[in-house]
Every structure is written in C-alpha cells, then in structure tokens.
Amino acid sequence: MKKNIALLAGGYSGEYVISIQTAKTIESNLDTELYNSYKIVVTRDGWWHEAADGAKVPVDKNDFSLTIGGEKVKFDCAFIAIHGTPGEDGRMQGYLDMLNIPYNTCNAIVSALTFNKSYCNKVVKAFNVVNIANSVHLIKGEPYSVGNILEQLQMPMFVKPNESGSSLGVSKVKSIEELLPAIEKAFKEDNQVLIEEFIEGRELTIGVYRVDGYLHTLPATEIVSKNEFFDYEAKYTPGVTSEITPAPIDDSVKEQLETKAAYIYRHLNCRGVVRMDFILQKGTNKLYFLEVNTMPGQSENSIVPQQVRAAGKSLTDFYGALIEDCLKNHSV
C-alpha cells in the first residue's frame, strides 16, 4: 500500500520562496508508485494543502490530517522542506513528536541547537576535531560596545544573524565605521547576532546522511563567488557563483573533510541529510567549521542535488531511501 507523505513547505522566514522551490524538487522526484505526496504550505496565517481542483484544504492541527472529499487523510511520514522557522529550528519537530508522526530531519533538540550558530559552534569546538573562528555573540536588549568587540576580534569580520539562513542580513566588515551599521542590519533579521573573524580560504560544503545505520558522505562542493562572499545574491542569482562538484581538492583534504563531517554528524546526533560548511584556510590547509544546515536547500540546481548526482545516484532513489529509513527507524 502506498504511504502518505506530508511535504511541508513555506515557513515564517525570509526563506519562504526557497523552501517552495525545495519542495517542488522533492515532490517531482518522489516515486509515485510508492508514495502519495501532499504538499502542505505552512504560513503564519494557516497551514493548508492545495487540492487538485485548486481548493485550499486546511490542516487539522489536532492530529495533522486533511479531509479531502469527505475522507480523512493521515500521514505515515512528514518530509520537512522548510528552511528557517518553524521547520529547521525544532518547532515543527516538537509538534510532530507529540503526535508520534515520523519525520526526515534531526530531532527537536538537535535542530534547535544547530539553528543557533553560536551555541552550535561552542558544542562543535568542544569536540576538538575542527577549528572554529573567534567570535562574539550579541543578544538584543543586552548591552554591547564596539570597543569591546574590537578587543576580542580582528578585522575583517563577518556580522550575521545568529538564527537565519540564505545569508540574509550578513555583512563583511572591513572597517570600524562599517561595524555598527552591520550589527543593526543583522538585528533586523534576528534577535541574536554572531560576529566572526574572517578566515581567508576556500569555501567547501559537504552533504552527510545516514541510511540503515550506515553514514554516507556526498562528494564535496567548492563555492566560488564573484561577490565579496557567498551572500543571498550569490546563492540565488545565476552566474554570480560557481559551484564545483566534486570539489577540486587533493585526497588528504577530501579525507579530512569527510572524516570531520561524519564525526560532527554522529556526535551532534543528526538525522536525515544535512550539509556542513567549512573554510579551508589559505596557506595552512586547516579546516574551519562554519555551520550545519539541517534542512539544506534542494531546488533543482542546489548543492545537495548536485552532490547526489555527482555520487551517481538519482534524486528519486535518494529521497526514497531517506523516507524508508525514517519510517523504519522512527521511535517515540
């Protein structure tokens, strides 16, 4: 019998549009012989499924179900494709846990931890397996001073929202005069701001996932941006960025990247597919950890689909394996 899959898309953040694109890719690559997929659009105004006739069918949040043609549709699995809140920060996971509905991502506590860049950096630093850039963590309403920040960090530095994706609100700061406006810009996106020292080097990103208890690393990608850094424009404007998959790195760097990514995945207790971003420092070949994306972008030309294809796999098989593993290993 076919399994009913709820494909959750949208969300409450500026990444709404990217999430819709991700869901479109996943939906078009699910095996229709095995799965009935229902795209559920999540907004602050409501959660709904667009039926075949164009009608918006509201989700009954009491049991996460739909009523279509007088029949109640319940779900065997939820495939979360929401970037940002509430799909990547643990909120949706907590809701689904309470209803005992399997889902494809990290659990609520891991999602919440990794979504907070500063807290995640502190935990990963404690693993003592990878370098972490020096940083300062600001919280809205708590006092801070530019002088104190400059005592702790060297220019240039990145100023970014602590809980946000797609490089929204991120600035590269090269002078004292730029620092305060960059902090204010980041605070417009989030109530917390992370300021990190700039590490010069090559940006590498790698997908990691687990199926049947076995951990897989996908071929890494090198990101080369024509912009100052891999900002929102660079991520989503054709021609601004080159994404080279597999990354042109030597075997020792490849082994180091895969080993460290797998270690972090295991020790953070990740689930499903995640993408980890690193900087290979110029001149030293030391790897610096940037962040974990527990719901990486998966529009047709996004990095994870590129890596899946480079590994010789089809997206249909890949998403099917994630769903089957989710169903098989679900526990309350």
C-alpha positions in Angstrom: 0.0 0.0 0.0 1.2 3.5 -0.8 2.5 5.6 2.0 1.0 9.1 2.6 3.8 11.7 2.7 3.2 15.2 4.0 5.7 17.5 2.2 6.0 20.6 4.5 7.0 23.8 2.7 7.0 27.6 3.2 7.6 28.7 6.8 7.7 32.0 8.6 11.1 33.4 7.5 12.6 35.2 4.5 13.5 31.7 3.1 9.8 31.0 2.3 10.4 31.2 -1.5 13.5 29.0 -1.4 11.5 26.4 0.6 8.8 26.3 -2.0 11.5 25.6 -4.6 13.0 22.9 -2.5 9.6 21.2 -2.0 8.9 21.4 -5.8 12.2 19.4 -6.4 11.4 16.8 -3.8 7.8 16.4 -4.9 8.8 15.9 -8.6 11.3 13.2 -7.6 9.2 11.1 -5.2 8.3 7.7 -6.6 4.6 7.9 -7.3 4.3 4.1 -7.3 5.3 4.1 -3.6 4.1 7.4 -2.2 1.1 9.7 -2.2 2.6 13.1 -1.6 0.6 16.1 -0.2 2.4 19.4 -0.2 1.4 21.3 3.0 2.2 25.1 2.8 2.9 26.5 6.3 2.4 30.2 6.9 1.7 32.3 9.9 -1.9 32.7 8.6 -2.5 29.0 8.4 -1.4 25.5 7.1 -3.1 24.2 4.0 -2.9 21.8 1.1 -3.8 22.8 -2.4 -6.1 20.1 -3.8 -6.2 19.0 -7.4 -9.1 21.4 -8.1 -7.2 24.4 -6.6 -9.1 24.5 -3.3 -7.1 25.1 -0.2 -7.7 22.3 2.3 -6.8 23.4 5.9 -4.7 21.1 8.0 -6.4 19.8 11.2 -3.6 20.6 13.6 -5.2 18.4 16.3 -4.0 15.3 14.5 -2.1 16.7 11.5 -4.6 15.5 8.9 -6.6 16.6 5.9 -10.2 16.0 4.9 -10.5 15.6 1.2 -13.7 14.6 -0.5 -15.2 13.6 2.9 -12.2 11.3 3.5 -9.7 11.9 6.3 -6.1 11.7 5.1 -3.5 10.9 7.8 0.2 10.7 7.2 2.8 7.9 7.5 5.7 10.4 7.4 6.4 14.1 7.2 9.1 15.3 4.9 10.1 18.7 6.3 11.3 21.1 3.5 11.0 24.3 5.4 14.2 26.4 5.8 14.3 28.6 8.9 11.5 28.7 11.4 9.4 26.6 12.1 10.9 23.7 10.1 14.6 24.0 10.9 14.7 25.2 14.4 13.0 22.3 16.1 9.5 23.7 16.5 7.9 21.5 13.8 9.8 18.5 15.0 8.5 19.0 18.6 4.9 19.2 17.2 5.3 16.1 15.2 7.0 14.2 18.1 3.9 14.9 20.2 1.7 13.4 17.6 4.1 10.4 17.1 4.5 11.2 13.4 7.9 10.2 11.8 9.8 12.9 10.0 13.0 13.1 8.0 15.2 15.6 9.8 17.2 16.0 13.0 15.1 15.8 16.2 13.8 18.9 18.0 16.8 19.5 20.3 19.4 18.9 17.6 17.5 21.2 15.2 17.3 23.9 17.8 21.0 23.6 18.7 22.3 23.7 15.1 20.0 26.5 14.2 21.7 28.7 16.8 25.1 29.3 15.1 26.8 30.5 18.3 25.6 27.6 20.5 26.4 25.0 17.8 30.0 26.5 17.4 30.5 26.1 21.2 29.4 22.4 21.1 31.5 21.6 18.0 34.5 23.3 19.4 34.3 21.0 22.4 34.6 18.0 20.1 38.2 19.2 19.4 38.2 17.9 15.9 38.0 21.1 13.8 38.9 24.7 14.1 36.3 27.4 14.9 36.8 31.1 14.2 36.9 33.5 17.1 33.5 35.1 17.6 31.3 37.4 19.7 27.6 36.6 20.4 25.2 39.6 20.8 21.6 39.4 22.2 19.1 42.1 21.5 18.5 44.2 24.6 21.8 43.2 26.2 24.5 45.9 26.3 27.5 45.7 24.0 30.2 48.1 22.8 32.1 48.3 19.5 35.3 48.8 21.6 34.8 45.5 23.4 34.2 43.7 20.2 37.3 45.1 18.6 39.3 44.0 21.7 38.2 40.4 21.1 38.2 40.1 17.3 40.4 41.3 14.4 39.2 42.8 11.1 37.9 41.8 8.7 34.9 40.1 10.3 31.5 38.7 9.3 28.4 40.0 11.1 25.4 37.7 10.7 22.0 36.9 12.2 22.6 34.1 14.6 19.5 32.2 13.7 18.9 32.7 9.9 19.8 31.2 6.6 20.4 32.0 3.0 22.9 34.7 4.1 20.1 37.1 4.9 21.3 40.1 6.8 25.0 39.1 6.5 27.8 41.7 6.1 31.5 41.5 5.7 33.1 44.3 7.7 36.5 45.7 7.0 36.5 48.9 9.0 35.3 50.2 12.3 32.8 52.5 10.6 31.1 49.6 9.0 30.6 47.6 12.2 27.7 49.3 13.9 25.6 49.5 10.7 26.3 45.8 10.0 25.1 44.9 13.5 21.9 46.9 13.1 21.3 45.2 9.7 21.7 41.8 11.3 19.4 42.7 14.2 16.6 43.4 11.7 16.7 39.7 10.8 17.1 38.2 14.2 17.2 38.9 18.0 20.7 37.5 18.1 23.8 38.4 16.2 27.1 36.5 15.6 30.3 38.3 14.8 33.1 36.1 13.5 36.7 36.8 12.4 37.1 36.3 8.7 39.1 33.2 7.7 40.6 33.6 4.3 40.4 30.4 2.2 38.3 28.2 0.0 34.7 27.5 0.9 33.8 23.8 0.9 30.5 22.2 1.7 29.5 18.6 2.1 26.3 16.6 2.4 26.1 13.8 5.0 23.2 11.4 5.6 22.5 8.1 7.3 20.5 5.2 5.8 20.1 1.8 7.5 22.6 2.8 10.2 25.4 3.5 7.6 26.7 7.0 7.3 27.3 8.4 3.8 29.2 11.5 2.8 28.4 13.0 -0.6 31.0 14.5 -3.0 32.0 17.9 -1.6 31.4 21.2 -3.4 33.7 24.2 -3.7 31.8 27.5 -3.8 33.5 30.3 -5.7 31.6 33.6 -5.6 32.1 36.6 -7.8 30.7 38.7 -4.9 32.6 39.6 -1.8 31.2 36.4 -0.2 28.5 33.8 -0.7 25.7 36.2 0.0 21.9 35.9 -0.9 22.5 37.3 -4.4 25.4 34.9 -4.9 23.3 31.9 -3.7 20.3 32.5 -5.9 21.3 34.6 -8.9 22.5 32.5 -11.9 26.1 33.3 -13.0 27.2 35.0 -9.8 28.6 31.9 -8.2 30.4 28.8 -9.5 29.7 25.6 -7.6 32.2 22.9 -8.4 31.1 19.4 -7.7 33.2 17.3 -6.9 35.4 20.0 -5.3 39.0 20.1 -6.9 40.8 19.1 -3.6 43.6 16.7 -3.0 42.9 13.3 -1.3 44.3 14.4 2.1 41.8 17.3 2.2 39.0 15.2 0.9 39.6 12.6 3.6 39.9 15.2 6.3 36.7 16.9 5.2 34.7 13.6 5.1 36.1 12.3 8.4 35.4 15.6 10.3 31.9 16.0 8.8 31.0 12.4 9.7 32.3 12.9 13.2 30.3 16.1 13.7 27.1 14.4 12.3 27.4 11.5 14.7 28.3 13.5 17.8 25.6 16.1 17.2 23.2 13.1 16.7 22.0 14.3 13.3 19.4 12.6 11.2 18.4 12.7 7.6 20.5 14.7 5.2 22.5 17.7 6.4 25.0 20.0 4.7 28.1 21.2 6.6 30.0 24.3 5.5 33.8 24.7 6.1 36.6 27.0 5.1 39.9 25.5 4.0 42.3 28.2 5.3 44.7 29.6 2.8 48.3 28.7 3.5 47.7 26.2 6.3 45.1 23.8 4.8 43.4 23.8 8.2 39.6 23.2 8.1 37.4 25.8 9.9 33.8 24.8 10.7 31.2 27.3 9.6 27.8 25.7 10.3 25.4 22.8 9.9 22.3 23.2 7.7 19.8 20.6 8.9 17.4 21.4 6.0 19.7 22.4 3.2 18.3 24.0 0.0 17.2 21.4 -2.6 15.9 23.3 -5.5 16.9 21.6 -8.8 20.3 23.3 -9.0 21.0 23.5 -5.3 24.1 21.9 -3.8 22.7 18.7 -2.3 21.0 17.6 -5.6 24.3 18.4 -7.4 26.2 16.2 -4.9 23.6 13.4 -5.1 24.0 13.3 -8.9 27.8 13.5 -8.6 27.6 10.4 -6.4 25.9 8.6 -9.3 22.5 8.4 -7.5 19.1 9.6 -8.7 17.1 12.0 -6.6 14.2 9.6 -6.7 16.3 6.8 -5.1 17.9 9.3 -2.6 14.6 10.7 -1.3 13.1 7.3 -1.3 15.9 6.0 0.9 15.5 8.9 3.3 11.8 8.3 3.7 12.2 4.5 4.1 14.9 5.0 6.7 12.6 7.5 8.5 9.7 5.0 8.6 11.9 2.1 9.6 13.8 3.8 12.4 11.1 6.0 13.9 10.7 5.8 17.6 8.5 7.8 20.0 
